[in-house]
């Protein structure tokens, strides 16, 4: 068994958009990440993804064809992005998030880029 203090764990994350694994539960990763600026449009085929705002705020942008909409996320908010939904998180200032998703899920989903992280560090 291992105990982790979530707010203090963020002190060990030094790069934005670089998720770290805080725990594994029943085949799911609990990941922590600092985000700032815009990520990139992506989706995860067959995989839901949950976001919890630990500190700060961000906008989760969605699009479906020509339709786009935003969901404003504030400290304490939780959202599940359904499998296949095209989305892009955007944070005007540094924001701390917790993600829950299947172990091994690639952070950029089906879109591979220079931001793709495949070997996530553990906290």
Residue pairs with C-beta under 8 A, 6 or more apart in sequence:
2 23
4 22
4 23
4 123
6 22
6 32
6 54
6 98
7 54
7 55
7 96
9 20
9 22
9 32
9 123
10 32
10 34
10 54
10 55
10 96
12 20
12 123
13 20
13 32
13 33
13 34
13 123
15 34
16 33
16 34
16 35
16 36
16 37
16 94
17 33
17 34
17 35
17 39
17 107
17 115
18 33
18 34
18 117
19 31
19 32
19 33
19 99
19 107
19 117
19 120
20 31
20 32
20 33
20 120
20 121
20 122
20 123
21 29
21 30
21 31
21 120
21 121
21 122
21 123
22 30
22 31
22 32
22 98
22 122
22 123
23 29
23 30
24 30
24 103
27 102
27 103
28 100
28 101
28 102
28 103
29 99
29 100
29 101
29 102
29 103
29 104
29 105
29 120
30 98
30 99
30 100
31 98
31 99
31 100
31 101
31 120
32 54
32 96
32 97
32 98
32 99
32 123
33 96
33 97
33 99
34 94
34 95
34 96
34 97
35 58
35 89
35 91
35 94
35 95
35 96
35 97
36 91
36 92
36 93
36 94
36 95
37 90
37 91
38 88
38 89
38 90
39 88
39 89
39 90
39 115
40 88
40 108
40 111
40 113
40 115
41 63
41 86
41 87
41 88
41 111
42 86
42 87
42 88
42 108
42 109
42 110
42 111
43 84
43 85
43 86
43 87
43 109
43 110
43 111
44 81
44 83
44 84
44 101
44 105
44 106
44 109
44 110
45 83
45 84
45 109
45 110
46 83
46 84
47 83
47 101
47 102
47 105
48 80
48 81
48 82
48 83
48 101
49 80
49 81
49 99
49 100
49 101
49 105
50 78
50 79
50 80
50 81
50 99
50 100
50 101
51 60
51 73
51 78
51 79
51 80
51 81
51 89
51 97
51 98
51 99
52 77
52 78
52 97
52 98
52 99
52 100
53 73
53 74
53 75
53 76
53 77
53 78
53 95
53 96
53 97
54 75
54 96
54 97
54 98
55 75
55 95
55 96
56 75
56 91
56 93
56 94
56 95
56 96
57 72
57 73
57 74
57 75
57 91
57 92
57 93
57 95
58 73
58 89
58 90
58 91
58 92
58 95
58 97
59 70
59 71
59 72
59 73
59 89
59 90
59 91
60 70
60 71
60 73
60 79
60 81
60 87
60 88
60 89
60 90
61 68
61 69
61 70
61 87
61 88
61 89
61 90
62 68
62 69
62 70
62 71
62 85
62 86
62 87
63 69
63 86
63 87
63 88
64 85
64 86
71 79
73 79
81 87
89 97
106 112
106 116
106 117
106 118
107 115
107 116
107 117
108 115
108 116
108 117
